[in-house]
Amino acid sequence: MKKLSPIKLAAFAAFAAAPFALSAPAMAQDAPQTEVYVGAQGGYHDLGDNPLGKDGSPIYGLFAGVDVPVGPTLIVGAEGNFNLGSGIIDSEYGATGKIGVRVGQSGQIFARGGYQWVDVDVRRATGVNAPAGFDDTSGDYLVGVGAQYKIGTNTALRVTADTLGFDTTRVTGGLAFNF
């Protein structure tokens, strides 16, 4: 499986979001507008029962995305993420599509789905180095839910809960900056 570097992932996310950000039509101030955002997050990813044993890892990283209004309260969006781990997980990265609803002027709840890759630290998990040619990165589909609440004009707090293939549980909290 080919690995993406964090720089390539960030470039891909920026390239994917650019058409939405640049083509947003002029709207009245009170009408929902396309929002491009970046943020930082931290949390815990429990890998559940896996071939290396039952384990998990604190994670921390970055996310970037775009939300496009398709009605007064409905939004659709896309998001990419990259996290580092401080336990059995070396890193993880992925992309999701999302659909959500605005709640009042400051809130949003959403569901999302996509694909996530996880790079496991085999030595930390088993106590021995991985054999030559062993691919320690695996991926699976991601489904999850989340909510966010604006605490400023261009700032929002958020929390997400996801699963990879219904085998793992990942919970994160973060701070997003809109522009």
C-alpha positions in Angstrom: 0.0 0.0 0.0 1.4 3.4 -1.0 1.8 5.9 1.9 1.0 9.6 1.5 3.3 12.1 3.1 1.7 14.8 5.3 2.8 17.4 2.8 1.1 15.6 -0.1 -2.1 15.1 2.0 -2.2 18.8 2.9 -1.7 19.7 -0.7 -4.4 17.3 -1.8 -6.9 18.7 0.8 -6.1 22.3 -0.3 -6.4 21.5 -4.0 -9.7 19.7 -3.4 -11.2 22.6 -1.4 -10.0 25.4 -3.7 -12.8 25.2 -6.3 -15.4 25.5 -3.5 -13.7 28.4 -1.8 -13.1 30.3 -5.0 -16.5 29.7 -6.7 -18.8 30.7 -3.8 -21.4 33.1 -5.2 -22.0 36.4 -3.5 -24.9 36.1 -1.0 -26.7 38.2 1.5 -24.9 38.4 4.9 -27.6 36.4 6.7 -27.6 33.5 4.1 -25.4 30.5 4.8 -22.1 30.7 2.9 -19.4 28.2 1.9 -16.9 27.8 4.7 -13.3 26.6 4.3 -11.7 25.6 7.6 -8.5 24.2 9.1 -8.0 23.0 12.7 -6.2 21.1 15.3 -7.5 18.1 17.2 -6.6 15.6 19.9 -8.2 12.4 21.2 -7.9 8.7 21.6 -8.1 5.9 19.0 -8.9 2.5 20.5 -7.9 -0.2 18.0 -10.0 -2.8 19.8 -9.1 -6.5 19.2 -6.5 -6.6 16.3 -3.8 -8.9 15.2 -1.3 -7.1 17.4 -3.5 -7.4 20.5 -6.0 -5.0 22.2 -4.5 -1.5 22.3 -5.0 2.1 21.4 -3.2 5.4 21.3 -3.6 9.0 22.1 -3.7 10.9 18.8 -3.2 14.6 17.9 -3.2 16.3 14.5 -4.7 18.5 11.9 -7.8 18.6 9.7 -9.0 20.7 6.8 -12.2 20.9 4.9 -15.1 22.7 3.3 -18.8 23.0 4.1 -21.2 24.0 1.3 -24.8 25.0 2.2 -27.5 23.3 0.1 -30.4 25.0 1.8 -31.1 27.2 4.8 -29.9 24.5 7.3 -28.5 21.6 5.3 -24.8 21.4 4.5 -22.6 18.9 2.7 -18.8 18.9 2.9 -15.5 17.2 2.6 -12.6 16.9 5.0 -9.1 15.5 5.2 -7.1 14.7 8.4 -3.6 13.7 9.5 -2.8 12.6 13.1 0.2 11.4 14.9 0.0 8.9 17.8 2.0 8.6 21.0 1.3 4.9 21.5 0.8 1.9 19.2 -0.3 4.3 16.4 2.5 6.0 14.5 0.2 8.1 12.3 -3.2 8.0 10.6 -4.7 9.9 7.7 -7.8 9.9 5.7 -10.6 11.7 3.9 -14.4 11.9 4.6 -17.5 13.3 3.1 -20.1 14.8 5.4 -23.7 15.8 5.6 -25.1 17.9 8.4 -27.6 20.4 9.6 -27.1 23.8 11.2 -28.6 24.2 14.6 -29.4 27.9 15.3 -26.8 30.5 14.3 -23.8 28.8 15.9 -24.2 25.0 15.9 -23.9 22.1 13.5 -24.4 18.4 13.9 -23.2 16.0 11.1 -22.6 12.4 10.0 -19.6 11.5 7.9 -18.1 8.6 6.0 -14.9 8.0 4.2 -11.6 6.0 4.4 -8.9 6.1 7.0 -5.4 4.6 7.0 -3.6 3.7 10.2 0.2 3.1 10.5 0.9 0.9 13.5 4.2 0.9 15.5 4.8 -2.9 15.4 7.8 -2.7 17.7 5.8 -0.9 20.4 2.9 -3.4 20.0 4.9 -6.6 20.0 8.3 -5.8 21.3 10.1 -7.0 18.1 10.8 -5.3 14.8 8.5 -6.0 11.9 9.8 -8.5 9.4 11.3 -7.1 6.2 8.6 -6.2 3.7 5.9 -6.1 6.3 3.3 -3.4 5.6 2.3 -1.9 9.0 -0.3 0.4 7.4 -3.8 -0.7 7.0 -7.0 1.1 6.0 -10.7 0.7 6.3 -13.9 2.7 5.8 -14.8 5.3 8.4 -18.2 6.3 9.7 -18.9 8.7 12.4 -20.8 11.6 13.9 -19.9 15.0 15.2 -21.0 18.4 16.4 -19.4 21.8 16.5 -20.3 25.1 18.0 -19.0 28.5 17.0 -17.3 30.4 19.8 -16.3 33.4 17.7 -16.9 34.7 14.2 -14.3 32.4 12.6 -13.6 29.9 15.4 -15.5 26.7 16.4 -15.1 24.0 19.0 -15.9 20.5 17.8 -16.1 16.8 18.9 -16.3 13.7 16.7 -16.8 10.0 17.3 -15.8 7.6 14.6 -15.3 3.9 13.9 -13.1 2.2 11.3 -14.9 -0.9 9.9 -16.9 -1.1 13.2 -13.8 -2.6 14.7 -12.2 0.5 16.3 -13.4 3.6 18.2 -11.9 7.1 17.8 -13.0 10.2 19.8 -11.5 13.6 19.1 -12.1 17.2 20.2 -10.7 20.1 18.3 -10.7 23.8 17.4 -11.5 24.9 13.8 -10.7 28.2 12.2 -12.9 29.3 9.3 -11.9 31.6 6.5 
